[in-house]
Amino acid sequence: IAVLFNVTVRNISNPWGVAFTPSSLWDLPTGFAVAFTVFWFMGMVNTVNWLDGVDGLAASVAAVAATVTTIHMLREGQ
C-alpha cells in the first residue's frame, strides 16, 4: 500500500560524507528504491513479530515508535 501511494526510500545518507551537504545523500534508482522500501517494511514487520513472545512488548514498542514518529512529523510540519 505504501509503494502504491509513492511512499518509498528515495535516498539514504552517506555515512562517510559531511553532514547536511548535497553530496551526503545517495539517490536510489526508482526500481531499487521500491525494492528497498518493500524489504525495509517487511523487516520492520518481522522485527515486531519477533517481539510478540512477551505479553505487551510488541504493543509497547509499536506505541513508542508511533509516538516518536508523530512528534518528528509534527516538528517537521508534515
RAPEUR-V271033 format. One record per helix or strand. SS is the DSSP state (H for helix, E for strand). FROM is the first residue (numbers start at 1). TO is the last residue. If there is no record, write none. Layout:
# RAPEUR-V271033
ss->[SS:SS]
from->[FROM:FROM]
to->[TO:TO]
This chain:
# RAPEUR-V271033
ss->[E:H:E:H:H]
from->[11:22:25:30:57]
to->[13:24:27:53:76]
